[in-house]
Amino acid sequence: APTFDITVATFNICNTKCGSGKFAWAKRAPAVVRNIVSSGADVIAVQEADKGSGAWLIEQLSERGYEWAEPDTSTCDMGCVPDSHVFYKRATMQMAGFKIPNTPVPDKCKPFVDDSNPE
């Protein structure tokens, strides 16, 4: 049976509201993309990408050979995690023909998640 080596990297980018001054998102953003792309990973997972940084990353990584594995949010209700994204390298991977479900936050973790402002 054939075997495949797949590299995976995960990045917590610290959303756009968590830094200021030299740590402001506008100053961190180019380095975030450089680090992600330079990892060369086939699969990239990103956490804490709020609405603005998430959309920007989708665009930036698409231009650099990565595809966003868009989650199926059709059944998503309170507790889904909108700030986590998965990307895959188009040159080495392809989607299997189905959407990835957006996994709800387990009940025991909901006290730590602020769903009132998903941006």
N, CA, C and O atoms as a MOPAC input file, in Angstrom:
PM7 MOZYME 1SCF
protein

 N      0.84400 1    -1.18600 1     0.00000 1
 C      0.00000 1     0.00000 1     0.00000 1
 C      0.88500 1     1.24400 1     0.00000 1
 O      1.89900 1     1.29500 1     0.69600 1
 N      0.50100 1     2.22700 1    -0.77100 1
 C      1.31000 1     3.45000 1    -0.79500 1
 C      1.22100 1     4.20100 1     0.53200 1
 O      0.20400 1     4.15600 1     1.22400 1
 N      2.28000 1     4.87000 1     0.85900 1
 C      2.28200 1     5.71800 1     2.05200 1
 C      2.52500 1     7.15600 1     1.62800 1
 O      3.11100 1     7.42400 1     0.57900 1
 N      2.06700 1     8.06300 1     2.45500 1
 C      2.19900 1     9.48400 1     2.16700 1
 C      2.71600 1    10.19600 1     3.39500 1
 O      2.26800 1     9.93600 1     4.51200 1
 N      3.65300 1    11.08700 1     3.18900 1
 C      4.11100 1    11.94300 1     4.27400 1
 C      3.38100 1    13.26600 1     4.15400 1
 O      3.43300 1    13.92600 1     3.11600 1
 N      2.70400 1    13.64500 1     5.21600 1
 C      1.97500 1    14.91400 1     5.24600 1
 C      2.52100 1    15.72200 1     6.41900 1
 O      2.58100 1    15.23300 1     7.54700 1
 N      2.91200 1    16.94800 1     6.14500 1
 C      3.37900 1    17.81200 1     7.22400 1
 C      2.23900 1    18.72800 1     7.66100 1
 O      1.47000 1    19.22200 1     6.83700 1
 N      2.14800 1    18.94100 1     8.95300 1
 C      1.08000 1    19.74300 1     9.54800 1
 C      1.71600 1    20.76500 1    10.48500 1
 O      2.63400 1    20.43800 1    11.23800 1
 N      1.23100 1    21.98700 1    10.43700 1
 C      1.70400 1    23.03200 1    11.35400 1
 C      0.49300 1    23.76900 1    11.89500 1
 O     -0.52000 1    23.90400 1    11.20900 1
 N      0.59900 1    24.23700 1    13.10400 1
 C     -0.48500 1    25.00500 1    13.70600 1
 C      0.07000 1    26.32300 1    14.22700 1
 O      1.17500 1    26.37800 1    14.76800 1
 N     -0.71300 1    27.38300 1    14.05700 1
 C     -0.28900 1    28.72700 1    14.45300 1
 C     -1.39700 1    29.41400 1    15.22100 1
 O     -2.52300 1    29.51600 1    14.73200 1
 N     -1.09300 1    29.88400 1    16.41000 1
 C     -2.01500 1    30.74600 1    17.14500 1
 C     -1.55900 1    32.16900 1    16.83100 1
 O     -0.51300 1    32.61000 1    17.30600 1
 N     -2.34900 1    32.88400 1    16.02700 1
 C     -1.89500 1    34.18900 1    15.54000 1
 C     -2.26400 1    35.33900 1    16.46700 1
 O     -1.94400 1    36.49000 1    16.16900 1
 N     -2.92800 1    35.05600 1    17.58200 1
 C     -3.29900 1    36.09300 1    18.54400 1
 C     -4.11500 1    37.17000 1    17.82200 1
 O     -3.54700 1    38.05100 1    17.17800 1
 N     -5.41800 1    37.10000 1    17.92700 1
 C     -6.31800 1    37.93600 1    17.10700 1
 C     -5.93100 1    39.40300 1    17.04100 1
 O     -5.04000 1    39.85600 1    17.76000 1
 N     -6.59900 1    40.12700 1    16.18500 1
 C     -6.22200 1    41.51500 1    15.90000 1
 C     -6.34900 1    42.42900 1    17.10700 1
 O     -5.76200 1    43.51100 1    17.11900 1
 N     -7.09400 1    42.02600 1    18.11400 1
 C     -7.29800 1    42.88700 1    19.28700 1
 C     -6.30800 1    42.61100 1    20.41300 1
 O     -6.32700 1    43.31200 1    21.42400 1
 N     -5.44700 1    41.60900 1    20.26500 1
 C     -4.61700 1    41.23400 1    21.41500 1
 C     -3.26500 1    41.93200 1    21.47300 1
 O     -2.50000 1    41.69800 1    22.40900 1
 N     -2.95500 1    42.76500 1    20.52000 1
 C     -1.66100 1    43.44000 1    20.56700 1
 C     -1.78600 1    44.90800 1    20.22200 1
 O     -2.73900 1    45.32500 1    19.56300 1
 N     -0.82800 1    45.68100 1    20.66700 1
 C     -0.79600 1    47.10700 1    20.30800 1
 C      0.66400 1    47.51000 1    20.14500 1
 O      1.57400 1    46.73600 1    20.44300 1
 N      0.87100 1    48.73600 1    19.66500 1
 C      2.23600 1    49.20400 1    19.43900 1
 C      2.94400 1    48.30800 1    18.45300 1
 O      2.41600 1    48.02000 1    17.37900 1
 N      4.14700 1    47.85900 1    18.81000 1
 C      4.89800 1    47.00600 1    17.88900 1
 C      4.27800 1    45.62100 1    17.72400 1
 O      4.68100 1    44.86500 1    16.84000 1
 N      3.29300 1    45.27800 1    18.57200 1
 C      2.60300 1    43.99100 1    18.46100 1
 C      1.22800 1    44.10900 1    17.81800 1
 O      0.46200 1    43.14500 1    17.81200 1
 N      0.91000 1    45.27600 1    17.28100 1
 C     -0.37700 1    45.47700 1    16.60800 1
 C     -0.47300 1    44.54300 1    15.40400 1
 O      0.53700 1    44.20600 1    14.78600 1
 N     -1.69700 1    44.13100 1    15.07800 1
 C     -1.90200 1    43.19500 1    13.97700 1
 C     -1.26400 1    43.68300 1    12.67700 1
 O     -0.64900 1    42.89300 1    11.96000 1
 N     -1.40100 1    44.96300 1    12.36800 1
 C     -0.84600 1    45.49400 1    11.12200 1
 C      0.66500 1    45.25600 1    11.03100 1
 O      1.20400 1    45.07400 1     9.94000 1
 N      1.33500 1    45.25800 1    12.16800 1
 C      2.78600 1    45.02200 1    12.17000 1
 C      3.11600 1    43.53500 1    12.21900 1
 O      4.15100 1    43.11800 1    11.69800 1
 N      2.25900 1    42.73000 1    12.83400 1
 C      2.49900 1    41.28400 1    12.93400 1
 C      2.08100 1    40.52600 1    11.68100 1
 O      2.66000 1    39.48600 1    11.36600 1
 N      1.08400 1    41.03300 1    10.96400 1
 C      0.46900 1    40.29300 1     9.85300 1
 C      1.46600 1    39.77600 1     8.81800 1
 O      1.42000 1    38.59200 1     8.48500 1
 N      2.36600 1    40.61300 1     8.29500 1
 C      3.31000 1    40.08900 1     7.29400 1
 C      4.18800 1    38.95400 1     7.84800 1
 O      4.48100 1    37.99000 1     7.14100 1
 N      4.59800 1    39.07600 1     9.10200 1
 C      5.42800 1    38.02500 1     9.71100 1
 C      4.63000 1    36.74400 1     9.90500 1
 O      5.17500 1    35.64800 1     9.77000 1
 N      3.35000 1    36.87100 1    10.21900 1
 C      2.49900 1    35.69300 1    10.37300 1
 C      2.45400 1    34.91800 1     9.05800 1
 O      2.64100 1    33.70100 1     9.04500 1
 N      2.20700 1    35.61600 1     7.96200 1
 C      2.14100 1    34.95300 1     6.64900 1
 C      3.50700 1    34.36500 1     6.29000 1
 O      3.58100 1    33.23700 1     5.80400 1
 N      4.57700 1    35.10900 1     6.52000 1
 C      5.92600 1    34.59200 1     6.22400 1
 C      6.19300 1    33.29700 1     6.98900 1
 O      6.69800 1    32.32800 1     6.42200 1
 N      5.85200 1    33.28600 1     8.27800 1
 C      6.09500 1    32.09500 1     9.09800 1
 C      5.25300 1    30.91400 1     8.63500 1
 O      5.74100 1    29.78500 1     8.57400 1
 N      4.01200 1    31.16700 1     8.31500 1
 C      3.13900 1    30.08800 1     7.84700 1
 C      3.68500 1    29.50200 1     6.54600 1
 O      3.85000 1    28.28800 1     6.42900 1
 N      3.96200 1    30.35800 1     5.57900 1
 C      4.42900 1    29.88900 1     4.26500 1
 C      5.79500 1    29.22700 1     4.38100 1
 O      6.03700 1    28.19800 1     3.74900 1
 N      6.68800 1    29.79900 1     5.17800 1
 C      8.03100 1    29.22200 1     5.29000 1
 C      8.01800 1    27.86500 1     5.99200 1
 O      8.98400 1    27.11000 1     5.88300 1
 N      6.94400 1    27.54500 1     6.71000 1
 C      6.85000 1    26.22000 1     7.32900 1
 C      6.79600 1    25.14300 1     6.24800 1
 O      7.25700 1    24.02000 1     6.45500 1
 N      6.22800 1    25.49600 1     5.09000 1
 C      6.11500 1    24.53800 1     4.00000 1
 C      5.15400 1    23.40700 1     4.27300 1
 O      5.10900 1    22.44100 1     3.51000 1
 N      4.38600 1    23.50000 1     5.33900 1
 C      3.48300 1    22.40700 1     5.72900 1
 C      2.39200 1    22.18400 1     4.69300 1
 O      1.92700 1    23.12100 1     4.04500 1
 N      1.99600 1    20.92700 1     4.55100 1
 C      0.90800 1    20.57700 1     3.64000 1
 C     -0.43900 1    21.01600 1     4.20100 1
 O     -1.33600 1    21.40400 1     3.45300 1
 N     -0.57000 1    20.95000 1     5.51900 1
 C     -1.80500 1    21.34200 1     6.19400 1
 C     -1.45100 1    22.36700 1     7.25600 1
 O     -0.51800 1    22.17400 1     8.03500 1
 N     -2.20400 1    23.46100 1     7.28000 1
 C     -1.98800 1    24.54700 1     8.23800 1
 C     -3.26200 1    24.73100 1     9.04800 1
 O     -4.35400 1    24.81100 1     8.48700 1
 N     -3.12400 1    24.79800 1    10.35400 1
 C     -4.24300 1    25.13600 1    11.22800 1
 C     -3.93400 1    26.48000 1    11.87200 1
 O     -2.82100 1    26.70400 1    12.34800 1
 N     -4.91400 1    27.36800 1    11.88800 1
 C     -4.74000 1    28.71200 1    12.44600 1
 C     -5.81700 1    28.93700 1    13.50100 1
 O     -6.99800 1    28.69100 1    13.26000 1
 N     -5.39700 1    29.40700 1    14.66700 1
 C     -6.33700 1    29.74900 1    15.73600 1
 C     -6.30400 1    31.25300 1    15.98200 1
 O     -5.31900 1    31.92500 1    15.67400 1
 N     -7.38300 1    31.76200 1    16.53400 1
 C     -7.55200 1    33.16600 1    16.91100 1
 C     -7.49100 1    34.10800 1    15.71900 1
 O     -6.94300 1    35.20500 1    15.81900 1
 N     -8.04900 1    33.68600 1    14.59800 1
 C     -8.14300 1    34.55800 1    13.42500 1
 C     -9.55400 1    35.13500 1    13.41700 1
 O    -10.49000 1    34.47800 1    12.95900 1
 N     -9.71200 1    36.34300 1    13.91300 1
 C    -11.04100 1    36.95400 1    13.93400 1
 C    -11.48700 1    37.26100 1    12.50400 1
 O    -10.77600 1    36.95900 1    11.54600 1
 N    -12.65800 1    37.85700 1    12.37100 1
 C    -13.24400 1    38.06400 1    11.03900 1
 C    -12.29300 1    38.77900 1    10.07300 1
 O    -12.12500 1    38.34400 1     8.93400 1
 N    -11.68700 1    39.84500 1    10.51400 1
 C    -10.79500 1    40.62100 1     9.64100 1
 C     -9.51400 1    39.88200 1     9.30500 1
 O     -9.13900 1    39.80300 1     8.13500 1
 N     -8.83600 1    39.33900 1    10.30600 1
 C     -7.57600 1    38.64000 1    10.04300 1
 C     -7.82000 1    37.32400 1     9.32000 1
 O     -6.98700 1    36.89400 1     8.52200 1
 N     -8.94900 1    36.67900 1     9.58800 1
 C     -9.27100 1    35.43000 1     8.90500 1
 C     -9.46000 1    35.63900 1     7.41700 1
 O     -8.91200 1    34.89100 1     6.60800 1
 N    -10.22800 1    36.64600 1     7.05200 1
 C    -10.46700 1    36.94000 1     5.63200 1
 C     -9.16000 1    37.32300 1     4.95200 1
 O     -8.90500 1    36.91600 1     3.81800 1
 N     -8.33800 1    38.09800 1     5.63500 1
 C     -7.05300 1    38.52000 1     5.08100 1
 C     -6.13600 1    37.30900 1     4.86900 1
 O     -5.47200 1    37.19900 1     3.83900 1
 N     -6.10600 1    36.40400 1     5.85300 1
 C     -5.26800 1    35.21100 1     5.72600 1
 C     -5.73400 1    34.31300 1     4.58400 1
 O     -4.91100 1    33.75700 1     3.85600 1
 N     -7.04500 1    34.16800 1     4.42300 1
 C     -7.57700 1    33.35700 1     3.32600 1
 C     -7.06000 1    33.90400 1     2.00100 1
 O     -6.62500 1    33.14100 1     1.13900 1
 N     -7.10500 1    35.21500 1     1.84000 1
 C     -6.62300 1    35.85100 1     0.60900 1
 C     -5.11400 1    35.67700 1     0.44400 1
 O     -4.64300 1    35.27700 1    -0.62100 1
 N     -4.36400 1    35.97600 1     1.49600 1
 C     -2.90000 1    35.91500 1     1.42600 1
 C     -2.39000 1    34.49900 1     1.17400 1
 O     -1.49400 1    34.29400 1     0.35400 1
 N     -2.95700 1    33.53300 1     1.87400 1
 C     -2.48800 1    32.16100 1     1.71200 1
 C     -2.92800 1    31.57800 1     0.37600 1
 O     -2.23100 1    30.74200 1    -0.19900 1
 N     -4.07400 1    32.01400 1    -0.11700 1
 C     -4.52600 1    31.57000 1    -1.44100 1
 C     -3.53000 1    32.00100 1    -2.51200 1
 O     -3.23000 1    31.23800 1    -3.43100 1
 N     -3.02300 1    33.21800 1    -2.39200 1
 C     -2.03400 1    33.72700 1    -3.34900 1
 C     -0.70800 1    32.97400 1    -3.25800 1
 O      0.12100 1    33.05500 1    -4.16400 1
 N     -0.51600 1    32.25100 1    -2.17700 1
 C      0.74600 1    31.54100 1    -1.94800 1
 C      0.57900 1    30.02000 1    -2.01400 1
 O      1.40900 1    29.27800 1    -1.48900 1
 N     -0.49000 1    29.56300 1    -2.65700 1
 C     -0.64100 1    28.13700 1    -2.92800 1
 C     -1.45600 1    27.33700 1    -1.93800 1
 O     -1.49900 1    26.11000 1    -2.02600 1
 N     -2.10500 1    28.00500 1    -0.99200 1
 C     -2.91900 1    27.29100 1    -0.00800 1
 C     -4.40600 1    27.51500 1    -0.27300 1
 O     -4.82500 1    28.58500 1    -0.71500 1
 N     -5.17900 1    26.48900 1     0.00500 1
 C     -6.63200 1    26.54900 1    -0.15000 1
 C     -7.25900 1    26.48800 1     1.23800 1
 O     -6.81700 1    25.72400 1     2.09600 1
 N     -8.27800 1    27.28700 1     1.44600 1
 C     -9.01700 1    27.27300 1     2.71300 1
 C     -9.97100 1    26.09400 1     2.70000 1
 O    -10.76900 1    25.96200 1     1.77200 1
 N     -9.90900 1    25.24100 1     3.70200 1
 C    -10.85000 1    24.12900 1     3.84300 1
 C    -12.08400 1    24.68500 1     4.54100 1
 O    -12.25300 1    24.53600 1     5.75200 1
 N    -12.93200 1    25.32000 1     3.76400 1
 C    -14.09000 1    26.04200 1     4.30600 1
 C    -14.99300 1    25.10300 1     5.09900 1
 O    -15.46900 1    24.10300 1     4.56100 1
 N    -15.23200 1    25.41300 1     6.36600 1
 C    -16.07700 1    24.53700 1     7.18500 1
 C    -17.54600 1    24.66200 1     6.81200 1
 O    -17.99300 1    25.70000 1     6.32600 1
 N    -18.27800 1    23.59900 1     7.04500 1
 C    -19.72100 1    23.61600 1     6.84000 1
 C    -20.35900 1    24.17400 1     8.10500 1
 O    -20.41900 1    23.49000 1     9.12700 1
 N    -20.82800 1    25.39900 1     8.03900 1
 C    -21.44000 1    26.04000 1     9.20700 1
 C    -22.96500 1    26.03400 1     9.13200 1
 O    -23.62300 1    26.73200 1     9.90400 1
 N    -23.53500 1    25.25100 1     8.20700 1
 C    -24.98100 1    25.25200 1     8.02900 1
 C    -25.72200 1    24.76600 1     9.27000 1
 O    -26.86600 1    25.16100 1     9.49300 1
 N    -25.10500 1    23.93300 1    10.06600 1
 C    -25.75500 1    23.44200 1    11.28000 1
 C    -25.11200 1    24.03800 1    12.53300 1
 O    -25.31600 1    23.54900 1    13.64400 1
 N    -24.35300 1    25.07500 1    12.33800 1
 C    -23.61600 1    25.69000 1    13.43600 1
 C    -24.55400 1    26.55000 1    14.29000 1
 O    -25.28000 1    27.39900 1    13.77100 1
 N    -24.52600 1    26.32200 1    15.58300 1
 C    -25.29100 1    27.16500 1    16.48200 1
 C    -24.34400 1    27.67700 1    17.55900 1
 O    -23.12800 1    27.64600 1    17.36900 1
 N    -24.86000 1    28.13500 1    18.65200 1
 C    -24.05200 1    28.65600 1    19.74100 1
 C    -22.98300 1    27.63500 1    20.12500 1
 O    -23.30300 1    26.47500 1    20.38700 1
 N    -21.75700 1    28.04100 1    20.16000 1
 C    -20.68200 1    27.15500 1    20.57200 1
 C    -19.73100 1    26.78300 1    19.45700 1
 O    -18.70200 1    26.16400 1    19.72800 1
 N    -20.02900 1    27.13500 1    18.19900 1
 C    -19.07500 1    26.86200 1    17.12300 1
 C    -17.88500 1    27.80900 1    17.25900 1
 O    -17.99400 1    28.88500 1    17.84700 1
 N    -16.77700 1    27.40000 1    16.72000 1
 C    -15.55500 1    28.18400 1    16.84500 1
 C    -15.26600 1    28.86600 1    15.50700 1
 O    -14.70200 1    28.24200 1    14.60900 1
 N    -15.64600 1    30.14500 1    15.36200 1
 C    -15.47800 1    30.82100 1    14.07300 1
 C    -14.07100 1    31.34400 1    13.81400 1
 O    -13.79400 1    31.83400 1    12.71900 1
 N    -13.18000 1    31.25200 1    14.79300 1
 C    -11.86100 1    31.86100 1    14.61200 1
 C    -10.74300 1    30.85800 1    14.34000 1
 O     -9.56500 1    31.20400 1    14.43000 1
 N    -11.10000 1    29.62900 1    14.01000 1
 C    -10.11500 1    28.61100 1    13.67900 1
 C    -10.27000 1    28.22800 1    12.21300 1
 O    -11.38700 1    28.06900 1    11.72200 1
 N     -9.15500 1    28.08300 1    11.52200 1
 C     -9.18300 1    27.79800 1    10.08900 1
 C     -8.18300 1    26.70800 1     9.75300 1
 O     -7.15600 1    26.56000 1    10.41600 1
 N     -8.49700 1    25.95000 1     8.71500 1
 C     -7.59100 1    24.93500 1     8.19300 1
 C     -7.34300 1    25.25200 1     6.72300 1
 O     -8.26900 1    25.56800 1     5.97700 1
 N     -6.08800 1    25.16400 1     6.32300 1
 C     -5.67900 1    25.38900 1     4.93800 1
 C     -4.88200 1    24.16500 1     4.49200 1
 O     -4.27300 1    23.47600 1     5.30900 1
 N     -4.89600 1    23.90800 1     3.19400 1
 C     -4.06200 1    22.83400 1     2.66500 1
 C     -3.35200 1    23.32500 1     1.41000 1
 O     -3.85300 1    24.18900 1     0.69100 1
 N     -2.18000 1    22.75800 1     1.16200 1
 C     -1.36300 1    23.15600 1     0.02400 1
 C     -1.94100 1    22.52100 1    -1.24600 1
 O     -2.01900 1    21.29800 1    -1.35900 1
 N     -2.34200 1    23.36800 1    -2.19400 1
 C     -2.96700 1    22.87300 1    -3.43100 1
 C     -2.05600 1    21.94400 1    -4.22700 1
 O     -2.54400 1    21.02800 1    -4.88900 1
 N     -0.75400 1    22.16000 1    -4.17500 1
 C      0.16700 1    21.35900 1    -4.97600 1
 C      0.29100 1    19.92200 1    -4.47400 1
 O      0.67600 1    19.03600 1    -5.23700 1
 N     -0.02700 1    19.68300 1    -3.22000 1
 C      0.17800 1    18.34500 1    -2.65400 1
 C     -1.08400 1    17.68500 1    -2.12300 1
 O     -1.07700 1    16.48800 1    -1.83700 1
 N     -2.16800 1    18.44400 1    -1.98500 1
 C     -3.37500 1    17.89100 1    -1.36500 1
 C     -4.61800 1    18.35400 1    -2.12300 1
 O     -4.57400 1    19.31700 1    -2.88900 1
 N     -5.70400 1    17.66100 1    -1.90000 1
 C     -6.98900 1    18.11900 1    -2.41300 1
 C     -8.07300 1    17.67000 1    -1.44700 1
 O     -7.89800 1    16.71000 1    -0.69600 1
 N     -9.18700 1    18.37400 1    -1.47600 1
 C    -10.30600 1    18.00900 1    -0.60800 1
 C    -10.88600 1    16.68600 1    -1.08600 1
 O    -10.83600 1    16.36600 1    -2.27400 1
 N    -11.42700 1    15.93500 1    -0.16800 1
 C    -11.97400 1    14.62200 1    -0.47800 1
 C    -13.40100 1    14.69700 1    -1.01600 1
 O    -14.02200 1    13.65900 1    -1.24400 1
 N    -13.92800 1    15.89300 1    -1.22100 1
 C    -15.25800 1    16.02900 1    -1.79100 1
 C    -16.36200 1    16.23300 1    -0.77900 1
 O    -17.54000 1    16.12000 1    -1.11700 1
 N    -16.00500 1    16.52800 1     0.44400 1
 C    -17.01400 1    16.81800 1     1.45100 1
 C    -16.51800 1    17.95900 1     2.32100 1
 O    -15.31500 1    18.18900 1     2.44300 1
 N    -17.45900 1    18.66800 1     2.92300 1
 C    -17.11300 1    19.80300 1     3.78100 1
 C    -16.68700 1    19.30900 1     5.16000 1
 O    -17.15900 1    18.27500 1     5.63200 1
 N    -15.79900 1    20.05000 1     5.79500 1
 C    -15.37900 1    19.75000 1     7.16200 1
 C    -16.37200 1    20.39300 1     8.11200 1
 O    -16.58300 1    21.60400 1     8.03900 1
 N    -16.98900 1    19.63000 1     8.99700 1
 C    -17.94000 1    20.24600 1     9.91700 1
 C    -17.22900 1    21.14500 1    10.92500 1
 O    -16.10500 1    20.85800 1    11.34000 1
 N    -17.88400 1    22.21900 1    11.31000 1
 C    -17.35100 1    23.10500 1    12.32900 1
 C    -17.78000 1    22.52800 1    13.67400 1
 O    -18.94800 1    22.61900 1    14.05300 1
 N    -16.84500 1    21.94500 1    14.38100 1
 C    -17.13400 1    21.24400 1    15.62300 1
 C    -17.54200 1    22.21800 1    16.72100 1
 O    -16.83900 1    23.19300 1    16.98900 1
 N    -18.68300 1    21.95000 1    17.35600 1
 C    -19.10900 1    22.82200 1    18.46000 1
 C    -18.16000 1    22.71700 1    19.64900 1
 O    -17.49400 1    21.69900 1    19.83900 1
 N    -18.10700 1    23.76200 1    20.43100 1
 C    -17.32000 1    23.77200 1    21.66000 1
 C    -18.01800 1    22.85600 1    22.66700 1
 O    -19.22800 1    22.97500 1    22.86100 1
 N    -17.28000 1    21.94100 1    23.31400 1
 C    -17.90700 1    21.07600 1    24.32100 1
 C    -18.52000 1    21.90700 1    25.45000 1
 O    -18.01100 1    22.97400 1    25.79100 1
 N    -19.61400 1    21.41000 1    26.02200 1
 C    -20.32000 1    22.13100 1    27.08300 1
 C    -19.39200 1    22.56100 1    28.21200 1
 O    -19.52600 1    23.66900 1    28.73000 1
 N    -18.44800 1    21.69500 1    28.60400 1
 C    -17.56600 1    22.03300 1    29.72200 1
 C    -16.63800 1    23.20300 1    29.40300 1
 O    -16.09700 1    23.82800 1    30.31500 1
 N    -16.44600 1    23.50700 1    28.10700 1
 C    -15.56600 1    24.60500 1    27.71500 1
 C    -16.31700 1    25.91000 1    27.44600 1
 O    -15.69400 1    26.96800 1    27.35900 1
 N    -17.63900 1    25.85300 1    27.31300 1
 C    -18.41600 1    27.04000 1    26.95800 1
 C    -18.23400 1    28.20400 1    27.92100 1
 O    -18.29000 1    29.35100 1    27.47800 1
 N    -18.01900 1    27.97300 1    29.22900 1
 C    -17.79600 1    29.13300 1    30.10700 1
 C    -16.56500 1    29.95600 1    29.72600 1
 O    -16.44700 1    31.11400 1    30.12700 1
 N    -15.64800 1    29.36600 1    28.95500 1
 C    -14.41200 1    30.06300 1    28.58700 1
 C    -14.48400 1    30.69900 1    27.21500 1
 O    -13.51900 1    31.32500 1    26.77800 1
 N    -15.61100 1    30.55300 1    26.52100 1
 C    -15.77100 1    31.05700 1    25.17100 1
 C    -16.76800 1    32.20000 1    25.18900 1
 O    -17.88000 1    32.05300 1    25.69700 1
 N    -16.37400 1    33.33700 1    24.63900 1
 C    -17.27600 1    34.48200 1    24.54600 1
 C    -17.92800 1    34.45200 1    23.16800 1
 O    -17.34100 1    34.90600 1    22.18600 1
 N    -19.15000 1    33.91100 1    23.10300 1
 C    -19.86600 1    33.81800 1    21.82300 1
 C    -20.65500 1    35.07700 1    21.50700 1
 O    -21.29400 1    35.15300 1    20.45700 1
 N    -20.62600 1    36.05500 1    22.37900 1
 C    -21.42400 1    37.25800 1    22.15100 1
 C    -20.86600 1    38.12300 1    21.05800 1
 O    -21.61100 1    38.89700 1    20.45700 1
 N    -19.56200 1    38.02600 1    20.76700 1
 C    -18.94200 1    38.85200 1    19.73900 1
 C    -18.00000 1    37.97000 1    18.92300 1
 O    -16.80700 1    37.91600 1    19.22200 1
 N    -18.51300 1    37.26800 1    17.88400 1
 C    -17.67700 1    36.33600 1    17.15200 1
 C    -16.61800 1    36.96400 1    16.26300 1
 O    -15.89100 1    36.23600 1    15.58600 1
 N    -16.50400 1    38.26000 1    16.23800 1
 C    -15.46100 1    38.91200 1    15.44900 1
 C    -14.18800 1    38.76400 1    16.22200 1
 O    -13.13800 1    39.23000 1    15.77800 1

